[in-house]
Amino acid sequence: MPTTIRRTDAPVVHATDRLASSSHHFLRHVECRAGSDGLLLEGKVPTYFLKQPAQSLVLSVDGVDRVINRLVVVNPYGVSSDATV
């Protein structure tokens, strides 16, 4: 269920805008939410190496002190890096 963005959620809005304007296509679809411990990133990216740029982009937003990076790496075949054998 999407979180309603309030005027006080400016860091979430700015972080979302920063990801939406990224040169990395897949980062444009990452979701940001305010969590109890910091800014929460959720979604799927095709490589592990895109997790760090997403986190770096939102950490540069005023008011974001901590990021909980819950991005899942999914290859083109839809197999998650979190899958267990």
Phi and psi in radians as a Rosetta constraint file:
Dihedral C 1 N 2 CA 2 C 2 CIRCULARHARMONIC -1.156 0.35
Dihedral N 2 CA 2 C 2 N 3 CIRCULARHARMONIC 2.546 0.35
Dihedral C 2 N 3 CA 3 C 3 CIRCULARHARMONIC -1.475 0.35
Dihedral N 3 CA 3 C 3 N 4 CIRCULARHARMONIC 2.357 0.35
Dihedral C 3 N 4 CA 4 C 4 CIRCULARHARMONIC -1.283 0.35
Dihedral N 4 CA 4 C 4 N 5 CIRCULARHARMONIC 2.253 0.35
Dihedral C 4 N 5 CA 5 C 5 CIRCULARHARMONIC -1.534 0.35
Dihedral N 5 CA 5 C 5 N 6 CIRCULARHARMONIC 2.170 0.35
Dihedral C 5 N 6 CA 6 C 6 CIRCULARHARMONIC -1.801 0.35
Dihedral N 6 CA 6 C 6 N 7 CIRCULARHARMONIC 2.901 0.35
Dihedral C 6 N 7 CA 7 C 7 CIRCULARHARMONIC -0.972 0.35
Dihedral N 7 CA 7 C 7 N 8 CIRCULARHARMONIC -0.561 0.35
Dihedral C 7 N 8 CA 8 C 8 CIRCULARHARMONIC -1.296 0.35
Dihedral N 8 CA 8 C 8 N 9 CIRCULARHARMONIC -0.130 0.35
Dihedral C 8 N 9 CA 9 C 9 CIRCULARHARMONIC -1.638 0.35
Dihedral N 9 CA 9 C 9 N 10 CIRCULARHARMONIC 0.605 0.35
Dihedral C 9 N 10 CA 10 C 10 CIRCULARHARMONIC -0.941 0.35
Dihedral N 10 CA 10 C 10 N 11 CIRCULARHARMONIC -0.725 0.35
Dihedral C 10 N 11 CA 11 C 11 CIRCULARHARMONIC -1.049 0.35
Dihedral N 11 CA 11 C 11 N 12 CIRCULARHARMONIC -0.633 0.35
Dihedral C 11 N 12 CA 12 C 12 CIRCULARHARMONIC -1.138 0.35
Dihedral N 12 CA 12 C 12 N 13 CIRCULARHARMONIC -0.778 0.35
Dihedral C 12 N 13 CA 13 C 13 CIRCULARHARMONIC -1.088 0.35
Dihedral N 13 CA 13 C 13 N 14 CIRCULARHARMONIC -0.815 0.35
Dihedral C 13 N 14 CA 14 C 14 CIRCULARHARMONIC -1.166 0.35
Dihedral N 14 CA 14 C 14 N 15 CIRCULARHARMONIC -0.686 0.35
Dihedral C 14 N 15 CA 15 C 15 CIRCULARHARMONIC -1.136 0.35
Dihedral N 15 CA 15 C 15 N 16 CIRCULARHARMONIC -0.730 0.35
Dihedral C 15 N 16 CA 16 C 16 CIRCULARHARMONIC -1.100 0.35
Dihedral N 16 CA 16 C 16 N 17 CIRCULARHARMONIC -0.756 0.35
Dihedral C 16 N 17 CA 17 C 17 CIRCULARHARMONIC -1.092 0.35
Dihedral N 17 CA 17 C 17 N 18 CIRCULARHARMONIC -0.708 0.35
Dihedral C 17 N 18 CA 18 C 18 CIRCULARHARMONIC -1.115 0.35
Dihedral N 18 CA 18 C 18 N 19 CIRCULARHARMONIC -0.758 0.35
Dihedral C 18 N 19 CA 19 C 19 CIRCULARHARMONIC -1.169 0.35
Dihedral N 19 CA 19 C 19 N 20 CIRCULARHARMONIC -0.675 0.35
Dihedral C 19 N 20 CA 20 C 20 CIRCULARHARMONIC -1.137 0.35
Dihedral N 20 CA 20 C 20 N 21 CIRCULARHARMONIC -0.456 0.35
Dihedral C 20 N 21 CA 21 C 21 CIRCULARHARMONIC -1.716 0.35
Dihedral N 21 CA 21 C 21 N 22 CIRCULARHARMONIC 0.176 0.35
Dihedral C 21 N 22 CA 22 C 22 CIRCULARHARMONIC -1.174 0.35
Dihedral N 22 CA 22 C 22 N 23 CIRCULARHARMONIC 2.612 0.35
Dihedral C 22 N 23 CA 23 C 23 CIRCULARHARMONIC -1.314 0.35
Dihedral N 23 CA 23 C 23 N 24 CIRCULARHARMONIC -0.242 0.35
Dihedral C 23 N 24 CA 24 C 24 CIRCULARHARMONIC -1.534 0.35
Dihedral N 24 CA 24 C 24 N 25 CIRCULARHARMONIC 1.936 0.35
Dihedral C 24 N 25 CA 25 C 25 CIRCULARHARMONIC -0.891 0.35
Dihedral N 25 CA 25 C 25 N 26 CIRCULARHARMONIC -0.770 0.35
Dihedral C 25 N 26 CA 26 C 26 CIRCULARHARMONIC -1.198 0.35
Dihedral N 26 CA 26 C 26 N 27 CIRCULARHARMONIC -0.436 0.35
Dihedral C 26 N 27 CA 27 C 27 CIRCULARHARMONIC -1.280 0.35
Dihedral N 27 CA 27 C 27 N 28 CIRCULARHARMONIC -0.323 0.35
Dihedral C 27 N 28 CA 28 C 28 CIRCULARHARMONIC -1.206 0.35
Dihedral N 28 CA 28 C 28 N 29 CIRCULARHARMONIC -0.247 0.35
Dihedral C 28 N 29 CA 29 C 29 CIRCULARHARMONIC -1.893 0.35
Dihedral N 29 CA 29 C 29 N 30 CIRCULARHARMONIC 0.129 0.35
Dihedral C 29 N 30 CA 30 C 30 CIRCULARHARMONIC -1.333 0.35
Dihedral N 30 CA 30 C 30 N 31 CIRCULARHARMONIC 2.407 0.35
Dihedral C 30 N 31 CA 31 C 31 CIRCULARHARMONIC -1.692 0.35
Dihedral N 31 CA 31 C 31 N 32 CIRCULARHARMONIC 2.455 0.35
Dihedral C 31 N 32 CA 32 C 32 CIRCULARHARMONIC -2.046 0.35
Dihedral N 32 CA 32 C 32 N 33 CIRCULARHARMONIC 2.387 0.35
Dihedral C 32 N 33 CA 33 C 33 CIRCULARHARMONIC -2.475 0.35
Dihedral N 33 CA 33 C 33 N 34 CIRCULARHARMONIC 2.673 0.35
Dihedral C 33 N 34 CA 34 C 34 CIRCULARHARMONIC -1.416 0.35
Dihedral N 34 CA 34 C 34 N 35 CIRCULARHARMONIC 2.117 0.35
Dihedral C 34 N 35 CA 35 C 35 CIRCULARHARMONIC -1.842 0.35
Dihedral N 35 CA 35 C 35 N 36 CIRCULARHARMONIC 3.017 0.35
Dihedral C 35 N 36 CA 36 C 36 CIRCULARHARMONIC -1.194 0.35
Dihedral N 36 CA 36 C 36 N 37 CIRCULARHARMONIC -0.438 0.35
Dihedral C 36 N 37 CA 37 C 37 CIRCULARHARMONIC -1.869 0.35
Dihedral N 37 CA 37 C 37 N 38 CIRCULARHARMONIC -0.032 0.35
Dihedral C 37 N 38 CA 38 C 38 CIRCULARHARMONIC 2.665 0.35
Dihedral N 38 CA 38 C 38 N 39 CIRCULARHARMONIC -2.878 0.35
Dihedral C 38 N 39 CA 39 C 39 CIRCULARHARMONIC -1.417 0.35
Dihedral N 39 CA 39 C 39 N 40 CIRCULARHARMONIC 2.248 0.35
Dihedral C 39 N 40 CA 40 C 40 CIRCULARHARMONIC -1.769 0.35
Dihedral N 40 CA 40 C 40 N 41 CIRCULARHARMONIC 2.197 0.35
Dihedral C 40 N 41 CA 41 C 41 CIRCULARHARMONIC -1.817 0.35
Dihedral N 41 CA 41 C 41 N 42 CIRCULARHARMONIC 2.249 0.35
Dihedral C 41 N 42 CA 42 C 42 CIRCULARHARMONIC -2.391 0.35
Dihedral N 42 CA 42 C 42 N 43 CIRCULARHARMONIC 2.600 0.35
Dihedral C 42 N 43 CA 43 C 43 CIRCULARHARMONIC 2.502 0.35
Dihedral N 43 CA 43 C 43 N 44 CIRCULARHARMONIC -2.901 0.35
Dihedral C 43 N 44 CA 44 C 44 CIRCULARHARMONIC -2.191 0.35
Dihedral N 44 CA 44 C 44 N 45 CIRCULARHARMONIC 2.453 0.35
Dihedral C 44 N 45 CA 45 C 45 CIRCULARHARMONIC -2.302 0.35
Dihedral N 45 CA 45 C 45 N 46 CIRCULARHARMONIC 2.667 0.35
Dihedral C 45 N 46 CA 46 C 46 CIRCULARHARMONIC -1.391 0.35
Dihedral N 46 CA 46 C 46 N 47 CIRCULARHARMONIC -0.296 0.35
Dihedral C 46 N 47 CA 47 C 47 CIRCULARHARMONIC -2.455 0.35
Dihedral N 47 CA 47 C 47 N 48 CIRCULARHARMONIC 2.697 0.35
Dihedral C 47 N 48 CA 48 C 48 CIRCULARHARMONIC -1.052 0.35
Dihedral N 48 CA 48 C 48 N 49 CIRCULARHARMONIC -0.580 0.35
Dihedral C 48 N 49 CA 49 C 49 CIRCULARHARMONIC -1.221 0.35
Dihedral N 49 CA 49 C 49 N 50 CIRCULARHARMONIC -0.167 0.35
Dihedral C 49 N 50 CA 50 C 50 CIRCULARHARMONIC -1.584 0.35
Dihedral N 50 CA 50 C 50 N 51 CIRCULARHARMONIC -0.208 0.35
Dihedral C 50 N 51 CA 51 C 51 CIRCULARHARMONIC -1.157 0.35
Dihedral N 51 CA 51 C 51 N 52 CIRCULARHARMONIC -0.740 0.35
Dihedral C 51 N 52 CA 52 C 52 CIRCULARHARMONIC -1.167 0.35
Dihedral N 52 CA 52 C 52 N 53 CIRCULARHARMONIC -0.804 0.35
Dihedral C 52 N 53 CA 53 C 53 CIRCULARHARMONIC -1.041 0.35
Dihedral N 53 CA 53 C 53 N 54 CIRCULARHARMONIC -0.636 0.35
Dihedral C 53 N 54 CA 54 C 54 CIRCULARHARMONIC -1.076 0.35
Dihedral N 54 CA 54 C 54 N 55 CIRCULARHARMONIC -0.795 0.35
Dihedral C 54 N 55 CA 55 C 55 CIRCULARHARMONIC -1.142 0.35
Dihedral N 55 CA 55 C 55 N 56 CIRCULARHARMONIC -0.744 0.35
Dihedral C 55 N 56 CA 56 C 56 CIRCULARHARMONIC -1.110 0.35
Dihedral N 56 CA 56 C 56 N 57 CIRCULARHARMONIC -0.699 0.35
Dihedral C 56 N 57 CA 57 C 57 CIRCULARHARMONIC -1.055 0.35
Dihedral N 57 CA 57 C 57 N 58 CIRCULARHARMONIC -0.785 0.35
Dihedral C 57 N 58 CA 58 C 58 CIRCULARHARMONIC -1.402 0.35
Dihedral N 58 CA 58 C 58 N 59 CIRCULARHARMONIC -0.439 0.35
Dihedral C 58 N 59 CA 59 C 59 CIRCULARHARMONIC -1.183 0.35
Dihedral N 59 CA 59 C 59 N 60 CIRCULARHARMONIC -0.364 0.35
Dihedral C 59 N 60 CA 60 C 60 CIRCULARHARMONIC -1.444 0.35
Dihedral N 60 CA 60 C 60 N 61 CIRCULARHARMONIC -0.009 0.35
Dihedral C 60 N 61 CA 61 C 61 CIRCULARHARMONIC -1.461 0.35
Dihedral N 61 CA 61 C 61 N 62 CIRCULARHARMONIC 2.325 0.35
Dihedral C 61 N 62 CA 62 C 62 CIRCULARHARMONIC -1.010 0.35
Dihedral N 62 CA 62 C 62 N 63 CIRCULARHARMONIC 2.335 0.35
Dihedral C 62 N 63 CA 63 C 63 CIRCULARHARMONIC 1.637 0.35
Dihedral N 63 CA 63 C 63 N 64 CIRCULARHARMONIC -0.129 0.35
Dihedral C 63 N 64 CA 64 C 64 CIRCULARHARMONIC -1.763 0.35
Dihedral N 64 CA 64 C 64 N 65 CIRCULARHARMONIC 1.952 0.35
Dihedral C 64 N 65 CA 65 C 65 CIRCULARHARMONIC -1.832 0.35
Dihedral N 65 CA 65 C 65 N 66 CIRCULARHARMONIC -0.428 0.35
Dihedral C 65 N 66 CA 66 C 66 CIRCULARHARMONIC -2.529 0.35
Dihedral N 66 CA 66 C 66 N 67 CIRCULARHARMONIC 2.451 0.35
Dihedral C 66 N 67 CA 67 C 67 CIRCULARHARMONIC -2.124 0.35
Dihedral N 67 CA 67 C 67 N 68 CIRCULARHARMONIC 2.289 0.35
Dihedral C 67 N 68 CA 68 C 68 CIRCULARHARMONIC -1.794 0.35
Dihedral N 68 CA 68 C 68 N 69 CIRCULARHARMONIC 1.857 0.35
Dihedral C 68 N 69 CA 69 C 69 CIRCULARHARMONIC -1.619 0.35
Dihedral N 69 CA 69 C 69 N 70 CIRCULARHARMONIC 1.779 0.35
Dihedral C 69 N 70 CA 70 C 70 CIRCULARHARMONIC -1.893 0.35
Dihedral N 70 CA 70 C 70 N 71 CIRCULARHARMONIC 0.478 0.35
Dihedral C 70 N 71 CA 71 C 71 CIRCULARHARMONIC -1.197 0.35
Dihedral N 71 CA 71 C 71 N 72 CIRCULARHARMONIC 2.437 0.35
Dihedral C 71 N 72 CA 72 C 72 CIRCULARHARMONIC -1.903 0.35
Dihedral N 72 CA 72 C 72 N 73 CIRCULARHARMONIC 2.328 0.35
Dihedral C 72 N 73 CA 73 C 73 CIRCULARHARMONIC -1.502 0.35
Dihedral N 73 CA 73 C 73 N 74 CIRCULARHARMONIC 2.126 0.35
Dihedral C 73 N 74 CA 74 C 74 CIRCULARHARMONIC -2.227 0.35
Dihedral N 74 CA 74 C 74 N 75 CIRCULARHARMONIC 2.153 0.35
Dihedral C 74 N 75 CA 75 C 75 CIRCULARHARMONIC -1.334 0.35
Dihedral N 75 CA 75 C 75 N 76 CIRCULARHARMONIC 3.021 0.35
Dihedral C 75 N 76 CA 76 C 76 CIRCULARHARMONIC -1.020 0.35
Dihedral N 76 CA 76 C 76 N 77 CIRCULARHARMONIC -0.304 0.35
Dihedral C 76 N 77 CA 77 C 77 CIRCULARHARMONIC -1.601 0.35
Dihedral N 77 CA 77 C 77 N 78 CIRCULARHARMONIC 0.016 0.35
Dihedral C 77 N 78 CA 78 C 78 CIRCULARHARMONIC 1.495 0.35
Dihedral N 78 CA 78 C 78 N 79 CIRCULARHARMONIC 0.218 0.35
Dihedral C 78 N 79 CA 79 C 79 CIRCULARHARMONIC -1.586 0.35
Dihedral N 79 CA 79 C 79 N 80 CIRCULARHARMONIC 2.198 0.35
Dihedral C 79 N 80 CA 80 C 80 CIRCULARHARMONIC -1.485 0.35
Dihedral N 80 CA 80 C 80 N 81 CIRCULARHARMONIC 2.619 0.35
Dihedral C 80 N 81 CA 81 C 81 CIRCULARHARMONIC -1.254 0.35
Dihedral N 81 CA 81 C 81 N 82 CIRCULARHARMONIC -0.265 0.35
Dihedral C 81 N 82 CA 82 C 82 CIRCULARHARMONIC -1.542 0.35
Dihedral N 82 CA 82 C 82 N 83 CIRCULARHARMONIC -0.046 0.35
Dihedral C 82 N 83 CA 83 C 83 CIRCULARHARMONIC -1.162 0.35
Dihedral N 83 CA 83 C 83 N 84 CIRCULARHARMONIC 2.447 0.35
Dihedral C 83 N 84 CA 84 C 84 CIRCULARHARMONIC -1.833 0.35
Dihedral N 84 CA 84 C 84 N 85 CIRCULARHARMONIC 2.579 0.35
